[in-house]
Amino acid sequence: MTPTERKANTAAMHYQIKRLWVNVERVGQRYGYPWEKYWHRELVNNGVWWNSTPFMDVLKILGRGLRLGSMLSRDT
């Protein structure tokens, strides 16, 4: 996939998620849920914050949840 296609796909996903949250807010208003300031959300590309994190820190964060024993015991 070319970088241009990736950017176009990212933009399309951004607008789809944005429309989804607009619909969620409309349903909330319909049922009487007041909008509150701590519901703020923003879309952030994973590459933006993963690229700013050193790889060893990423491994520390993700490594705790990985089970290597079952993968290492398999005969492939």
C-alpha positions in Angstrom: 0.0 0.0 0.0 1.4 3.4 -0.9 1.7 6.2 1.7 -1.0 8.1 -0.2 -3.4 5.2 0.1 -2.6 4.9 3.8 -3.3 8.6 4.4 -6.6 8.3 2.5 -7.6 5.3 4.6 -6.7 7.0 7.8 -8.7 10.1 6.9 -11.7 7.9 5.9 -11.5 6.0 9.3 -11.3 9.4 11.1 -14.5 10.7 9.5 -16.3 7.4 10.1 -15.4 7.4 13.8 -16.3 11.1 14.0 -19.7 10.4 12.5 -20.2 7.5 14.9 -19.6 9.8 18.0 -21.9 12.4 16.6 -24.6 9.8 16.5 -23.8 8.6 20.0 -24.2 12.1 21.3 -27.5 12.5 19.5 -28.9 9.4 21.0 -27.6 10.5 24.4 -29.4 13.8 24.0 -32.6 12.0 22.9 -32.6 10.0 26.1 -31.7 13.0 28.3 -28.0 12.5 29.0 -26.4 15.8 29.5 -23.0 16.4 27.7 -20.2 16.6 30.2 -16.8 18.1 29.7 -14.9 15.0 30.9 -16.4 13.1 27.9 -13.8 14.8 25.7 -12.2 12.5 23.2 -9.8 12.8 20.4 -8.5 10.6 17.7 -4.7 10.0 17.7 -2.8 8.0 15.2 -1.0 5.1 16.9 2.1 5.9 15.0 2.3 9.4 16.6 2.6 8.1 20.2 4.3 4.7 19.5 7.0 6.4 17.5 7.8 8.8 20.3 8.1 5.9 22.8 11.4 4.0 23.0 11.1 0.4 21.9 12.3 -1.0 25.2 9.5 0.9 26.9 7.0 -0.6 24.4 8.3 -4.1 25.3 8.0 -3.4 29.0 4.4 -2.3 28.5 3.3 -5.1 26.2 5.6 -7.8 27.5 3.7 -8.3 30.8 0.6 -9.5 28.9 2.4 -11.9 26.6 2.6 -15.7 27.3 5.8 -17.0 25.6 5.8 -20.4 27.1 3.0 -21.7 24.9 4.7 -20.2 21.8 8.1 -21.6 22.7 6.8 -25.1 23.4 5.3 -25.5 19.9 7.2 -27.4 17.3 7.1 -25.5 14.0 
